[in-house]
Amino acid sequence: MRFEIMRLDDVDGTPVDSTVVDAASVNRIVQQAAAIGQRLWIRPAGTTAS
């Protein structure tokens, strides 16, 4: 399963950037964000309709 991880602005919480990763990478990214106090929004990555 793949997840979209969005880094959120510290002031107003709006998404700053995003990346799509596999489930194995989510824990590492969350640990790194927690270490520096970064806010994240994580959701399952959907498929895009054409």
C-alpha positions, 0 to 999 in steps of 0.5 A, a space after each residue: 500500500 502507498 501513502 501520501 505524506 504532506 508536510 504542513 506549515 508550522 503557522 497555519 497548517 496548510 500543506 507545503 509539499 507532499 510525497 508518495 511512499 510505500 508503507 515500509 517508509 512511513 515509520 521512518 518519515 514519521 520518526 524523522 518528523 517527530 524528532 524535529 517537531 514537524 507536522 505531517 498529514 498522512 493518507 492512503 494514496 489514491 489513484 488518479 482518474 484519467 
